[in-house]
Structures are given as C-alpha cells and as structure tokens.
Amino acid sequence: MAFSRARLAVVPPPSEDVLWALHEGGDARILPDANGRTPYGVSLTPGATDVEFGSSTASSLSSDAAAFLHQLWVNEGCGVNSDPVAEQAWAERIRKRLGDLITGAPQGRRWRQPAIALAASGTDAHLILAQYMAAATPKPLSVLMVDPAETGSGVPLALAARNFGTETWLAGKIEKGSPLGPNIETDRLDLRDANGVAFSDTHLATTLQRKVFAAVGRGRHVLLILVDGSKSGRIAPDLDTVLNLARALPLDLTVAVDACQFRCSPKTLCAYLDQGFAVLVTGSKFFTGPTYSAAILTPEDLSARFAAVDFPPALEAFVGASDLSPDWAPPATERANNRGLLLRWEAALFEMERFLCLPDAEVRRLFVKFDHRVRGLMSTSAIFAPLPAFDLDRSALGTPPSWDNVPTVIRFRLRSRRDATAPFLDEAELRAVQTLLQRRPHPVQLGQPVRCGGTVETPEFALRFCASSRLAALALASPRAEEALFSAIAFGLRAIERVVLDRAELA
C-alpha cells in the first residue's frame, strides 16, 4: 500500500523537542492522549501511513513534512528559546511565503499581497476578524453566518464575542460562553429546514437579502460570512446573490469568505480578494498540515481600516506578539510569540508548496478519477450509500475552471449490513466506526460525521472520504504511485465494510 516516491534527503526523525513544540500555542483540542492522538484522532507525529482520507477534519503529520521540520529545527535554530526579534522575522517570512503562494506566479500576474494575520485555529480567526470589524465600523455590527454545522461548533460564540472553549494558550483556563467584551449581534442563514430538507437556492437568496436589508435598515453594518468549502463540501450562500448585495451596499456590507477547508485554488482566493472580501483559511484541512494553523487575508482597503483602530481588548488571551499583520493595529502590551503556530504553518506551507507546483490539469484529472473510483467501489456494496456532490459553481467570480471545481469531499452513509433495506448507522455509531478504523494496525482516517438530512427527532449523518493536496502530490509522482493511491482507496473501503460487519456480528 505504500507509495513509491522520492523522499527528502534521509534525515533522522524529528526530535522530541520538535514534536512537543508542535503542540505549543493551542488548547486541549491539540494535546495528545496516552496513545499520542489528539481529540480528532490524529497524531502530530508522522502516522503509520501518509495515505489518509480524513482531511476535512484533520490529518497526521506527513513523513516528508516531519523531515522538513527536522531540517528547519537543526539548520535554522528554531529550537533556540525565545528570541522575540528572530521569531517576529520568522512570522514575517511565513506571511510572505503564504502571500506569494496565493498571489504570485500561479496566476500569471502579480496581485498586491493581502495583509495576513495568523491565528491558532479557524475559530480564533473568526473571533479576530469580528473584533476588528466591530472596532473599524462606526455603526453597530451584525454578523450573518451560515449554519454552524457546516463550519464549526465554536464559531457562533466566537463571532458573538464569547469564549468558545475552556482554555486559551495565553490565558489558560476560561469559562466557555463567558463574554470577552461588548456583545456582537449575530444571526444565521439555515441551509435546511427543521426536518433536514435542504432549502432551494431561491429560498436562500430571498432569506439572505431580507436579513441583510433588515439589519442595514436598523442602522447596522453587516459582516456576512460566506462559506466556500463547508464541512459538506458546498458553497453557501450562492455567489451571485452575495456579489449583488456587496455591489448594492458597499458602505454597509463587508463579506468574509470562510475558506477554512482551503479547497480553493489561488486563482479563486485572489478573485475573492479582488472583490474586497476578507478570506479565512487553515493549513490543516485540504493541505494536511498539523491541526491549528489558521490565517486571515484582508485586501488593501480593509487592512487600512484595521490599521486605524486600537487593538481590541477581547483578543488579549488569543493573539501572540507576532500573529497580526504589521498593517493592523498591534497589541498594546508585550506578549509571547506562538512558536507552535509558526512550526505548524511551516509544515502546512511545505505541503502547499509541493502541491501548487503540480500542473493544474493533472490535479484536476486525478481528483475526477478519485471521485469516480471511490463512488464506483462504493456502488459494489450495499453497506455504502454515497450522497450526491454539491455543485462548486464559482463562475460569478470570472475565474476559469480549475482543480477546485472538482468535489474532493465524498459524503456517504453506512448501512448496518449488506442489505439495501437495512437501517443506516446513526451519528454515535458512525463516530464509533471512525474511532475503530483509527485504531486498526493499518489505520484508516475519515472525516467526522456531518448532518445530511433527517428529521428533528431522527437526524441523519454521513461520514466523509476526502482527497487532499498530500494525496495528489504523492500520487502524481509516478504512474506506479497513482495506482498505489487507488489500491489504498480500495483497502480503506474494505476496512470500513469489515468494521461495520464486525460491529453487526458483535451486536
């Protein structure tokens, strides 16, 4: 099952110091248990295999990225304790590399680099953006987001200026839900009705327009969070409606794109920035970096507004000394640098750099083949019930089709036995299957269950089988490596089936 590929120069495995430093600057969600796994079931050390299918949730550190981090630690002295000046310069290099990857040569022309702020997680990024927006607009702020089941469970609290967890890396223990500062009004755009039936695009567009104009009519400034690459792999609300609203309300509406799955090409992200939209990304989903490496990209006009305000006090426990863009208002008090965050971004940038040099047409071909092969293999067993993919239509942005128009998240339900009339597994059972797969001698990583329908009393859930930048980079190294990927897919699906059937027999 292993990929045959050229490796980085042969180096010793990362030291314990490197591996422990990767856990710094986060919270309980990143700390390993007795088995070395985080609450997401992955390891911040290289896993048993680089072939994982759970990138919509998290991935273990790849063996190649681990070798890269070892070289970085040894050759560039990142392990030397707290030199604030050196760590500030390190953070600036990370921002420049990320900006170059997004706005540089892949687009055929140079964009002005966005201001980039680093954040411990995608939820932290939502908190930071909302706080700066609240400070930068003279009107009271209203935030409109899509259903948090499609983004993150802590996002509504973060946007409302409340603690979304039980600790932060700077402040230690906190009370979840407690206020961080003045409350920010929030509202949500549900994508399904109470019984789990998806609303039509027309209904969503009408509801979105009504909510935005109502808030503006009450004298408020609206921060609209558009999700591109939700947990289910969709774009919502639709781009045409959002673009029309942004053009109609240039002084009253700011749009931020939650692209935290980062299943968007650089061309797509640049198109969003050209519209004046902020963009939130992470290096830990599609790009398979270690958990908890996020960033906020802001275009020039928005960056100028953020530079003209004071640092929001609500962020005292969340923002390190080198996290924010130099173009934004800085913290007023001295604080530590988040070395763990910088290391995690180094691993993510390693994965990004080796993926984004691949030919777009080859990546697109591979992802189409991935989708067809997975769905084809699932169709051979009644255990699996794959769900249709969402249309990834970004034509309103005026960008040409790219690899990011191909779905890379396949949602599927599981039946309890090989019988098309058998009941589907519920959320708890799916989580049990996911956990059992992670504990096998040859583990299989899947994305956590997401809501896919059902009723209030009996909601329906699906697991996720995902492609990622890492799988593309490894598979496109040679024809033999590509065939190894598809052998690994077949192995993974057989393992899922065996776990489900074993559970049925045990029951």
Secondary structure as a PSIPRED ss2 file (coil, helix, strand):
# PSIPRED VFORMAT (PSIPRED V4.0)

   1 M C   1.000  0.000  0.000
   2 A C   1.000  0.000  0.000
   3 F C   1.000  0.000  0.000
   4 S C   1.000  0.000  0.000
   5 R C   1.000  0.000  0.000
   6 A C   1.000  0.000  0.000
   7 R C   1.000  0.000  0.000
   8 L C   1.000  0.000  0.000
   9 A C   1.000  0.000  0.000
  10 V C   1.000  0.000  0.000
  11 V C   1.000  0.000  0.000
  12 P C   1.000  0.000  0.000
  13 P C   1.000  0.000  0.000
  14 P C   1.000  0.000  0.000
  15 S C   1.000  0.000  0.000
  16 E H   0.000  1.000  0.000
  17 D H   0.000  1.000  0.000
  18 V H   0.000  1.000  0.000
  19 L H   0.000  1.000  0.000
  20 W H   0.000  1.000  0.000
  21 A H   0.000  1.000  0.000
  22 L C   1.000  0.000  0.000
  23 H C   1.000  0.000  0.000
  24 E C   1.000  0.000  0.000
  25 G C   1.000  0.000  0.000
  26 G C   1.000  0.000  0.000
  27 D C   1.000  0.000  0.000
  28 A H   0.000  1.000  0.000
  29 R H   0.000  1.000  0.000
  30 I H   0.000  1.000  0.000
  31 L C   1.000  0.000  0.000
  32 P C   1.000  0.000  0.000
  33 D C   1.000  0.000  0.000
  34 A C   1.000  0.000  0.000
  35 N C   1.000  0.000  0.000
  36 G C   1.000  0.000  0.000
  37 R C   1.000  0.000  0.000
  38 T C   1.000  0.000  0.000
  39 P C   1.000  0.000  0.000
  40 Y C   1.000  0.000  0.000
  41 G C   1.000  0.000  0.000
  42 V C   1.000  0.000  0.000
  43 S C   1.000  0.000  0.000
  44 L C   1.000  0.000  0.000
  45 T C   1.000  0.000  0.000
  46 P E   0.000  0.000  1.000
  47 G C   1.000  0.000  0.000
  48 A C   1.000  0.000  0.000
  49 T C   1.000  0.000  0.000
  50 D C   1.000  0.000  0.000
  51 V C   1.000  0.000  0.000
  52 E C   1.000  0.000  0.000
  53 F E   0.000  0.000  1.000
  54 G C   1.000  0.000  0.000
  55 S C   1.000  0.000  0.000
  56 S C   1.000  0.000  0.000
  57 T C   1.000  0.000  0.000
  58 A C   1.000  0.000  0.000
  59 S C   1.000  0.000  0.000
  60 S C   1.000  0.000  0.000
  61 L E   0.000  0.000  1.000
  62 S C   1.000  0.000  0.000
  63 S H   0.000  1.000  0.000
  64 D H   0.000  1.000  0.000
  65 A H   0.000  1.000  0.000
  66 A H   0.000  1.000  0.000
  67 A H   0.000  1.000  0.000
  68 F H   0.000  1.000  0.000
  69 L H   0.000  1.000  0.000
  70 H H   0.000  1.000  0.000
  71 Q H   0.000  1.000  0.000
  72 L H   0.000  1.000  0.000
  73 W H   0.000  1.000  0.000
  74 V H   0.000  1.000  0.000
  75 N H   0.000  1.000  0.000
  76 E H   0.000  1.000  0.000
  77 G C   1.000  0.000  0.000
  78 C C   1.000  0.000  0.000
  79 G C   1.000  0.000  0.000
  80 V C   1.000  0.000  0.000
  81 N C   1.000  0.000  0.000
  82 S C   1.000  0.000  0.000
  83 D C   1.000  0.000  0.000
  84 P H   0.000  1.000  0.000
  85 V H   0.000  1.000  0.000
  86 A H   0.000  1.000  0.000
  87 E H   0.000  1.000  0.000
  88 Q H   0.000  1.000  0.000
  89 A H   0.000  1.000  0.000
  90 W H   0.000  1.000  0.000
  91 A H   0.000  1.000  0.000
  92 E H   0.000  1.000  0.000
  93 R H   0.000  1.000  0.000
  94 I H   0.000  1.000  0.000
  95 R H   0.000  1.000  0.000
  96 K H   0.000  1.000  0.000
  97 R H   0.000  1.000  0.000
  98 L H   0.000  1.000  0.000
  99 G H   0.000  1.000  0.000
 100 D H   0.000  1.000  0.000
 101 L H   0.000  1.000  0.000
 102 I H   0.000  1.000  0.000
 103 T H   0.000  1.000  0.000
 104 G C   1.000  0.000  0.000
 105 A H   0.000  1.000  0.000
 106 P H   0.000  1.000  0.000
 107 Q H   0.000  1.000  0.000
 108 G C   1.000  0.000  0.000
 109 R C   1.000  0.000  0.000
 110 R C   1.000  0.000  0.000
 111 W C   1.000  0.000  0.000
 112 R C   1.000  0.000  0.000
 113 Q C   1.000  0.000  0.000
 114 P C   1.000  0.000  0.000
 115 A E   0.000  0.000  1.000
 116 I E   0.000  0.000  1.000
 117 A E   0.000  0.000  1.000
 118 L E   0.000  0.000  1.000
 119 A E   0.000  0.000  1.000
 120 A C   1.000  0.000  0.000
 121 S C   1.000  0.000  0.000
 122 G H   0.000  1.000  0.000
 123 T H   0.000  1.000  0.000
 124 D H   0.000  1.000  0.000
 125 A H   0.000  1.000  0.000
 126 H H   0.000  1.000  0.000
 127 L H   0.000  1.000  0.000
 128 I H   0.000  1.000  0.000
 129 L H   0.000  1.000  0.000
 130 A H   0.000  1.000  0.000
 131 Q H   0.000  1.000  0.000
 132 Y H   0.000  1.000  0.000
 133 M H   0.000  1.000  0.000
 134 A H   0.000  1.000  0.000
 135 A H   0.000  1.000  0.000
 136 A H   0.000  1.000  0.000
 137 T C   1.000  0.000  0.000
 138 P C   1.000  0.000  0.000
 139 K C   1.000  0.000  0.000
 140 P C   1.000  0.000  0.000
 141 L E   0.000  0.000  1.000
 142 S E   0.000  0.000  1.000
 143 V E   0.000  0.000  1.000
 144 L E   0.000  0.000  1.000
 145 M E   0.000  0.000  1.000
 146 V E   0.000  0.000  1.000
 147 D C   1.000  0.000  0.000
 148 P H   0.000  1.000  0.000
 149 A H   0.000  1.000  0.000
 150 E H   0.000  1.000  0.000
 151 T C   1.000  0.000  0.000
 152 G C   1.000  0.000  0.000
 153 S C   1.000  0.000  0.000
 154 G C   1.000  0.000  0.000
 155 V H   0.000  1.000  0.000
 156 P H   0.000  1.000  0.000
 157 L H   0.000  1.000  0.000
 158 A H   0.000  1.000  0.000
 159 L H   0.000  1.000  0.000
 160 A C   1.000  0.000  0.000
 161 A C   1.000  0.000  0.000
 162 R E   0.000  0.000  1.000
 163 N C   1.000  0.000  0.000
 164 F C   1.000  0.000  0.000
 165 G C   1.000  0.000  0.000
 166 T C   1.000  0.000  0.000
 167 E E   0.000  0.000  1.000
 168 T E   0.000  0.000  1.000
 169 W C   1.000  0.000  0.000
 170 L C   1.000  0.000  0.000
 171 A C   1.000  0.000  0.000
 172 G E   0.000  0.000  1.000
 173 K E   0.000  0.000  1.000
 174 I C   1.000  0.000  0.000
 175 E C   1.000  0.000  0.000
 176 K C   1.000  0.000  0.000
 177 G C   1.000  0.000  0.000
 178 S C   1.000  0.000  0.000
 179 P E   0.000  0.000  1.000
 180 L C   1.000  0.000  0.000
 181 G C   1.000  0.000  0.000
 182 P C   1.000  0.000  0.000
 183 N C   1.000  0.000  0.000
 184 I C   1.000  0.000  0.000
 185 E E   0.000  0.000  1.000
 186 T E   0.000  0.000  1.000
 187 D E   0.000  0.000  1.000
 188 R E   0.000  0.000  1.000
 189 L E   0.000  0.000  1.000
 190 D C   1.000  0.000  0.000
 191 L C   1.000  0.000  0.000
 192 R E   0.000  0.000  1.000
 193 D C   1.000  0.000  0.000
 194 A C   1.000  0.000  0.000
 195 N C   1.000  0.000  0.000
 196 G C   1.000  0.000  0.000
 197 V C   1.000  0.000  0.000
 198 A E   0.000  0.000  1.000
 199 F C   1.000  0.000  0.000
 200 S C   1.000  0.000  0.000
 201 D H   0.000  1.000  0.000
 202 T H   0.000  1.000  0.000
 203 H H   0.000  1.000  0.000
 204 L H   0.000  1.000  0.000
 205 A H   0.000  1.000  0.000
 206 T H   0.000  1.000  0.000
 207 T H   0.000  1.000  0.000
 208 L H   0.000  1.000  0.000
 209 Q H   0.000  1.000  0.000
 210 R H   0.000  1.000  0.000
 211 K H   0.000  1.000  0.000
 212 V H   0.000  1.000  0.000
 213 F H   0.000  1.000  0.000
 214 A H   0.000  1.000  0.000
 215 A H   0.000  1.000  0.000
 216 V H   0.000  1.000  0.000
 217 G H   0.000  1.000  0.000
 218 R C   1.000  0.000  0.000
 219 G C   1.000  0.000  0.000
 220 R C   1.000  0.000  0.000
 221 H E   0.000  0.000  1.000
 222 V E   0.000  0.000  1.000
 223 L E   0.000  0.000  1.000
 224 L E   0.000  0.000  1.000
 225 I E   0.000  0.000  1.000
 226 L E   0.000  0.000  1.000
 227 V E   0.000  0.000  1.000
 228 D E   0.000  0.000  1.000
 229 G C   1.000  0.000  0.000
 230 S C   1.000  0.000  0.000
 231 K C   1.000  0.000  0.000
 232 S C   1.000  0.000  0.000
 233 G C   1.000  0.000  0.000
 234 R C   1.000  0.000  0.000
 235 I E   0.000  0.000  1.000
 236 A E   0.000  0.000  1.000
 237 P C   1.000  0.000  0.000
 238 D C   1.000  0.000  0.000
 239 L H   0.000  1.000  0.000
 240 D H   0.000  1.000  0.000
 241 T H   0.000  1.000  0.000
 242 V H   0.000  1.000  0.000
 243 L H   0.000  1.000  0.000
 244 N H   0.000  1.000  0.000
 245 L H   0.000  1.000  0.000
 246 A H   0.000  1.000  0.000
 247 R H   0.000  1.000  0.000
 248 A H   0.000  1.000  0.000
 249 L C   1.000  0.000  0.000
 250 P C   1.000  0.000  0.000
 251 L C   1.000  0.000  0.000
 252 D C   1.000  0.000  0.000
 253 L E   0.000  0.000  1.000
 254 T E   0.000  0.000  1.000
 255 V E   0.000  0.000  1.000
 256 A E   0.000  0.000  1.000
 257 V E   0.000  0.000  1.000
 258 D E   0.000  0.000  1.000
 259 A C   1.000  0.000  0.000
 260 C C   1.000  0.000  0.000
 261 Q C   1.000  0.000  0.000
 262 F C   1.000  0.000  0.000
 263 R C   1.000  0.000  0.000
 264 C C   1.000  0.000  0.000
 265 S C   1.000  0.000  0.000
 266 P H   0.000  1.000  0.000
 267 K H   0.000  1.000  0.000
 268 T H   0.000  1.000  0.000
 269 L H   0.000  1.000  0.000
 270 C H   0.000  1.000  0.000
 271 A H   0.000  1.000  0.000
 272 Y H   0.000  1.000  0.000
 273 L H   0.000  1.000  0.000
 274 D H   0.000  1.000  0.000
 275 Q C   1.000  0.000  0.000
 276 G C   1.000  0.000  0.000
 277 F C   1.000  0.000  0.000
 278 A E   0.000  0.000  1.000
 279 V E   0.000  0.000  1.000
 280 L E   0.000  0.000  1.000
 281 V E   0.000  0.000  1.000
 282 T E   0.000  0.000  1.000
 283 G C   1.000  0.000  0.000
 284 S C   1.000  0.000  0.000
 285 K C   1.000  0.000  0.000
 286 F C   1.000  0.000  0.000
 287 F C   1.000  0.000  0.000
 288 T C   1.000  0.000  0.000
 289 G C   1.000  0.000  0.000
 290 P C   1.000  0.000  0.000
 291 T C   1.000  0.000  0.000
 292 Y C   1.000  0.000  0.000
 293 S C   1.000  0.000  0.000
 294 A E   0.000  0.000  1.000
 295 A E   0.000  0.000  1.000
 296 I E   0.000  0.000  1.000
 297 L E   0.000  0.000  1.000
 298 T E   0.000  0.000  1.000
 299 P C   1.000  0.000  0.000
 300 E H   0.000  1.000  0.000
 301 D H   0.000  1.000  0.000
 302 L H   0.000  1.000  0.000
 303 S H   0.000  1.000  0.000
 304 A H   0.000  1.000  0.000
 305 R H   0.000  1.000  0.000
 306 F H   0.000  1.000  0.000
 307 A H   0.000  1.000  0.000
 308 A C   1.000  0.000  0.000
 309 V C   1.000  0.000  0.000
 310 D C   1.000  0.000  0.000
 311 F C   1.000  0.000  0.000
 312 P C   1.000  0.000  0.000
 313 P H   0.000  1.000  0.000
 314 A H   0.000  1.000  0.000
 315 L H   0.000  1.000  0.000
 316 E C   1.000  0.000  0.000
 317 A C   1.000  0.000  0.000
 318 F C   1.000  0.000  0.000
 319 V C   1.000  0.000  0.000
 320 G C   1.000  0.000  0.000
 321 A C   1.000  0.000  0.000
 322 S C   1.000  0.000  0.000
 323 D C   1.000  0.000  0.000
 324 L C   1.000  0.000  0.000
 325 S C   1.000  0.000  0.000
 326 P C   1.000  0.000  0.000
 327 D C   1.000  0.000  0.000
 328 W C   1.000  0.000  0.000
 329 A C   1.000  0.000  0.000
 330 P C   1.000  0.000  0.000
 331 P C   1.000  0.000  0.000
 332 A C   1.000  0.000  0.000
 333 T C   1.000  0.000  0.000
 334 E C   1.000  0.000  0.000
 335 R C   1.000  0.000  0.000
 336 A C   1.000  0.000  0.000
 337 N C   1.000  0.000  0.000
 338 N C   1.000  0.000  0.000
 339 R H   0.000  1.000  0.000
 340 G H   0.000  1.000  0.000
 341 L H   0.000  1.000  0.000
 342 L H   0.000  1.000  0.000
 343 L H   0.000  1.000  0.000
 344 R H   0.000  1.000  0.000
 345 W H   0.000  1.000  0.000
 346 E H   0.000  1.000  0.000
 347 A H   0.000  1.000  0.000
 348 A H   0.000  1.000  0.000
 349 L H   0.000  1.000  0.000
 350 F H   0.000  1.000  0.000
 351 E H   0.000  1.000  0.000
 352 M H   0.000  1.000  0.000
 353 E H   0.000  1.000  0.000
 354 R H   0.000  1.000  0.000
 355 F H   0.000  1.000  0.000
 356 L H   0.000  1.000  0.000
 357 C C   1.000  0.000  0.000
 358 L C   1.000  0.000  0.000
 359 P C   1.000  0.000  0.000
 360 D H   0.000  1.000  0.000
 361 A H   0.000  1.000  0.000
 362 E H   0.000  1.000  0.000
 363 V H   0.000  1.000  0.000
 364 R H   0.000  1.000  0.000
 365 R H   0.000  1.000  0.000
 366 L H   0.000  1.000  0.000
 367 F H   0.000  1.000  0.000
 368 V H   0.000  1.000  0.000
 369 K H   0.000  1.000  0.000
 370 F H   0.000  1.000  0.000
 371 D H   0.000  1.000  0.000
 372 H H   0.000  1.000  0.000
 373 R H   0.000  1.000  0.000
 374 V H   0.000  1.000  0.000
 375 R H   0.000  1.000  0.000
 376 G H   0.000  1.000  0.000
 377 L H   0.000  1.000  0.000
 378 M H   0.000  1.000  0.000
 379 S C   1.000  0.000  0.000
 380 T C   1.000  0.000  0.000
 381 S C   1.000  0.000  0.000
 382 A C   1.000  0.000  0.000
 383 I C   1.000  0.000  0.000
 384 F E   0.000  0.000  1.000
 385 A E   0.000  0.000  1.000
 386 P E   0.000  0.000  1.000
 387 L C   1.000  0.000  0.000
 388 P C   1.000  0.000  0.000
 389 A C   1.000  0.000  0.000
 390 F C   1.000  0.000  0.000
 391 D C   1.000  0.000  0.000
 392 L C   1.000  0.000  0.000
 393 D C   1.000  0.000  0.000
 394 R C   1.000  0.000  0.000
 395 S H   0.000  1.000  0.000
 396 A H   0.000  1.000  0.000
 397 L H   0.000  1.000  0.000
 398 G C   1.000  0.000  0.000
 399 T C   1.000  0.000  0.000
 400 P C   1.000  0.000  0.000
 401 P C   1.000  0.000  0.000
 402 S C   1.000  0.000  0.000
 403 W H   0.000  1.000  0.000
 404 D H   0.000  1.000  0.000
 405 N H   0.000  1.000  0.000
 406 V C   1.000  0.000  0.000
 407 P C   1.000  0.000  0.000
 408 T C   1.000  0.000  0.000
 409 V E   0.000  0.000  1.000
 410 I E   0.000  0.000  1.000
 411 R E   0.000  0.000  1.000
 412 F E   0.000  0.000  1.000
 413 R E   0.000  0.000  1.000
 414 L E   0.000  0.000  1.000
 415 R E   0.000  0.000  1.000
 416 S C   1.000  0.000  0.000
 417 R C   1.000  0.000  0.000
 418 R C   1.000  0.000  0.000
 419 D C   1.000  0.000  0.000
 420 A C   1.000  0.000  0.000
 421 T C   1.000  0.000  0.000
 422 A C   1.000  0.000  0.000
 423 P C   1.000  0.000  0.000
 424 F E   0.000  0.000  1.000
 425 L C   1.000  0.000  0.000
 426 D C   1.000  0.000  0.000
 427 E H   0.000  1.000  0.000
 428 A H   0.000  1.000  0.000
 429 E H   0.000  1.000  0.000
 430 L H   0.000  1.000  0.000
 431 R H   0.000  1.000  0.000
 432 A H   0.000  1.000  0.000
 433 V H   0.000  1.000  0.000
 434 Q H   0.000  1.000  0.000
 435 T H   0.000  1.000  0.000
 436 L H   0.000  1.000  0.000
 437 L H   0.000  1.000  0.000
 438 Q H   0.000  1.000  0.000
 439 R C   1.000  0.000  0.000
 440 R C   1.000  0.000  0.000
 441 P C   1.000  0.000  0.000
 442 H C   1.000  0.000  0.000
 443 P C   1.000  0.000  0.000
 444 V C   1.000  0.000  0.000
 445 Q C   1.000  0.000  0.000
 446 L E   0.000  0.000  1.000
 447 G E   0.000  0.000  1.000
 448 Q E   0.000  0.000  1.000
 449 P E   0.000  0.000  1.000
 450 V E   0.000  0.000  1.000
 451 R E   0.000  0.000  1.000
 452 C E   0.000  0.000  1.000
 453 G E   0.000  0.000  1.000
 454 G E   0.000  0.000  1.000
 455 T C   1.000  0.000  0.000
 456 V C   1.000  0.000  0.000
 457 E C   1.000  0.000  0.000
 458 T C   1.000  0.000  0.000
 459 P E   0.000  0.000  1.000
 460 E E   0.000  0.000  1.000
 461 F E   0.000  0.000  1.000
 462 A E   0.000  0.000  1.000
 463 L E   0.000  0.000  1.000
 464 R E   0.000  0.000  1.000
 465 F E   0.000  0.000  1.000
 466 C E   0.000  0.000  1.000
 467 A C   1.000  0.000  0.000
 468 S C   1.000  0.000  0.000
 469 S H   0.000  1.000  0.000
 470 R H   0.000  1.000  0.000
 471 L H   0.000  1.000  0.000
 472 A H   0.000  1.000  0.000
 473 A H   0.000  1.000  0.000
 474 L H   0.000  1.000  0.000
 475 A H   0.000  1.000  0.000
 476 L C   1.000  0.000  0.000
 477 A C   1.000  0.000  0.000
 478 S C   1.000  0.000  0.000
 479 P H   0.000  1.000  0.000
 480 R H   0.000  1.000  0.000
 481 A H   0.000  1.000  0.000
 482 E H   0.000  1.000  0.000
 483 E H   0.000  1.000  0.000
 484 A H   0.000  1.000  0.000
 485 L H   0.000  1.000  0.000
 486 F H   0.000  1.000  0.000
 487 S H   0.000  1.000  0.000
 488 A H   0.000  1.000  0.000
 489 I H   0.000  1.000  0.000
 490 A H   0.000  1.000  0.000
 491 F H   0.000  1.000  0.000
 492 G H   0.000  1.000  0.000
 493 L H   0.000  1.000  0.000
 494 R H   0.000  1.000  0.000
 495 A H   0.000  1.000  0.000
 496 I H   0.000  1.000  0.000
 497 E H   0.000  1.000  0.000
 498 R H   0.000  1.000  0.000
 499 V H   0.000  1.000  0.000
 500 V H   0.000  1.000  0.000
 501 L H   0.000  1.000  0.000
 502 D H   0.000  1.000  0.000
 503 R H   0.000  1.000  0.000
 504 A H   0.000  1.000  0.000
 505 E H   0.000  1.000  0.000
 506 L H   0.000  1.000  0.000
 507 A C   1.000  0.000  0.000
